[in-house]
Amino acid sequence: MTRLAHLAVVVAVAVAAPLGSSPAYAAKPAKKAKKLAKKGTKLLKKKKWSKAAEVFDKAVALDPKPAYQLGLGKALEGDGRVQDAWERYQACADAEPACARGVDRAAKALGKTHNQLVVSATPQGARVRLDRGGKTVTAGPAPLTAWVEKGSWRLHVTMPGLSPDRRELSVPAGRKLQIAAKLRKPPDSPWSAALLQPPKGEPDAAAGAAYEAKGKAAYAKKRLSDAVAAFKLAYEADPQAKYLFNVGRGYEQLGELPKAVGFVERYVDEATDDAQRMDGRRLLEILRRKLADEWGSLVVNALPPGAAIQLTQGKRMESGATPLVRWLPVGAWELEVSAEGHVGRKWKVEVKAGKSRKLDVKLEAVAKPLPPKPPPVEMPPPPPDASGAGADAGSSTLGWALVGTGAVMLAAGGFFGLLGTQGNDDVDALGDGSTFMDDARSKHDAAQNKLLLAHGLAGAGLVAAGVGTWMLLQW
């Protein structure tokens, strides 16, 4: 089956699947996504890659099913946008085998002209951004994997409450590049707190006015973060209350209502006339009402104290350490509490408007590994019991050996006795002639010796055979 045919089958199964327990409000977008997926499949068959990509992109926006992701990846790959296809295949690789094959295929094609860049960060959840030529090319949470062209790149790794890691990268061709960023807590600074401290030394009105002008220009162009930073610098140079007001309005536009409330409160305290204070109070009343309608507070205490806190809601991330008090936008948050030498824990926390939620957490210490058990000791076999079967078997063997030895000795005694008897017969045959006296005497002595030996062997054989027979009878 070709890849295109396989895709048609996958999409057909996806669009034919019943909604089942899907919420009623999701029925209409899901139904529209089905129609778009069918249309996209027809365009793929006609190899109209660009139009198919547009159609599948709309389908994925309505219903991000793996089958629709696969269709979008196929269309992008056919249109020559291999890197975009690789990202789409990555999104569905765990759920759809065809997507996993697409990842490998796109990576092989990208490897000819691009380099794979992997950026990890400590702590986890930091935001990674890659810029080139003053424009952001790709961004996302760490760890981030991206295919980039050879050349110079600007890397930004950021996380709220920590000093950012910014560096210039020279990306080689045809080689995987891995970057490990480690973000640290910034040194104490008056700008790290919501309520700023007046600067040390003499105020510089000219510098304050210059920063104010930059802040207003950035604010007019909707570069709100730049505007806030400029107004803070203006207050650092020349601590006038109006700069605090401008910082508060900037944070209001950014949606950071707790910070906005903090700076406007400080503005009301430092305003020099009643009109300024009245304006500040009006704005403060509006901000507090919005804060109560859209935000809630979370208080986290933990044992051990100083445990690290990570809060995540979509792309928004908050971090800190216990004891922690933090205003958060309403909705579901993922809370992670961790400490060195302890088992980390995770929760789903619901933050409600105008309410304060308190959590007391106790982390369990990591159990120390037990020492290894000593190897089992093998006991030597017990010695044979002399009174048991071993002794009986030994007595039997020795008894038979003595009987055999006695039989052999009796046989030998009989043999030598026969030789001795024959020798005596030969001596008698010689007679009493003097000519044969010496010869007869010699033969007589030899015959006597053989008879003596025969008697000795016979006696010993009888003893051995008798003892052996006794032992066998005992056994």
HELIX and SHEET records of a PDB file:
HELIX    1   1 ARG A    3  ALA A   16  1                                  14    
HELIX    2   2 ALA A   24  ALA A   26  5                                   3    
HELIX    3   3 ALA A   27  LYS A   45  1                                  19    
HELIX    4   4 TRP A   49  LEU A   62  1                                  14    
HELIX    5   5 PRO A   66  GLY A   78  1                                  13    
HELIX    6   6 VAL A   82  CYS A   92  1                                  11    
HELIX    7   7 PRO A   97  LEU A  110  1                                  14    
HELIX    8   8 PRO A  190  SER A  192  5                                   3    
HELIX    9   9 ALA A  205  ALA A  220  1                                  16    
HELIX   10  10 LEU A  224  ALA A  237  1                                  14    
HELIX   11  11 ALA A  241  LEU A  254  1                                  14    
HELIX   12  12 LEU A  257  GLU A  270  1                                  14    
HELIX   13  13 ASP A  274  GLU A  294  1                                  21    
HELIX   14  14 ALA A  389  LEU A  430  1                                  42    
HELIX   15  15 SER A  434  PHE A  436  5                                   3    
HELIX   16  16 MET A  437  GLN A  474  1                                  38    
SHEET    1   A 3 LEU A 144  GLU A 149  0                                        
SHEET    2   A 3 HIS A 114  THR A 122 -1                                        
SHEET    3   A 3 LEU A 177  LYS A 182  1                                        
SHEET    1   B 4 LYS A 135  PRO A 141  0                                        
SHEET    2   B 4 ARG A 127  ARG A 132 -1                                        
SHEET    3   B 4 GLY A 151  THR A 158 -1                                        
SHEET    4   B 4 ASP A 165  VAL A 171 -1                                        
SHEET    1   C 3 LEU A 324  PRO A 329  0                                        
SHEET    2   C 3 TRP A 295  LEU A 303 -1                                        
SHEET    3   C 3 SER A 356  LYS A 362  1                                        
SHEET    1   D 4 ARG A 316  ALA A 321  0                                        
SHEET    2   D 4 ALA A 308  GLN A 313 -1                                        
SHEET    3   D 4 GLY A 331  SER A 338 -1                                        
SHEET    4   D 4 ARG A 345  VAL A 351 -1                                        
END                                                                             
